[in-house]
Amino acid sequence: MDVIGSHAARLPKLDDRWLPQPSERDDLILGLLEGRVAVEQVSHPLDNVLNNIRLLVEGDPDKQFGMTGLQTRSEREVLELVAQASGFDVPTVTTGPVPIDPELVLDVCDAVGRRLAEAVRRGERVVLATGHPVGLAHLYTAVGRELRARGVEVLRPADGETWQEDGRPHPWRIRYLDGVAMLTDEHAPRHTHDGEPMRRMLRAERPDLVFADHGFAGAAIEQRVETLSIADVNDPALLVARAQRRTETVIVMDDNVSPEAYWPCFQAIAARLP
């Protein structure tokens, strides 16, 4: 079994929650809370959020997500962007829990669904990609399944493309799990912030729309491809890009809990598809 097949075999099986069905908003909110996608205390505490904001403002390449020109705001201003997107007041302390309002998550998922509905109606070509190949795998693959069922072409640019970076003992390779791009080494898909995979994908083929996270989203934004994205509270680059009007729709939620936990996001998105 190859890298992608092994990865797929380790993921939990999809159940009926991943089939589009009428859903009450209260049930979706409860699902987000129970799955810890959006709760009063997500997995990244305030000191981690503040540290990553500092690194972004200082220009740390790992925090830029493949984008340039993000050093336009102070640390306080970036924290304000995170607080607004997550639904909490800017704290006066430097440690403690960070909450995410599930109502805001559903609102932005609704916006993602409306934009994807336009992609269906226009017959657009879409790329799906994730730097969180475990946590977000089900959400992207389920969305891709619904898009393909409605005639959308879900592209697979640069599938299998391989390159070697200095100092790395293994090559990198772009692979697809059910139409969702992931960065792999010789053993498994890997968590990544790197924009290089998406840059290679866009050199191979340019889509009308990208739905992605991390460097896959950032590099698409940098190349001025319309992008729907997902960001965690400790990854503010995409929110800065939104504040700069380089992108519009960013779902802010805990992006690496159990892959089954994102079914409310799927239902909110799928409800808008024609």
ZIZI-V657832 format. One record per helix or strand of 2 or more residues. SS is the DSSP state (@ for helix, = for strand). FROM is the first residue (numbers start at 1). TO is the last residue. If there is no record, write none. Layout:
# ZIZI-V657832
ss from to
SS FROM TO
SS FROM TO
This chain:
# ZIZI-V657832
ss from to
@ 3 10
@ 16 18
@ 25 34
@ 46 58
@ 61 63
@ 75 86
@ 102 122
= 125 129
@ 137 149
= 153 154
= 162 163
= 172 177
= 180 184
@ 196 204
= 209 213
@ 214 222
= 227 231
@ 237 243
= 249 252
@ 259 270
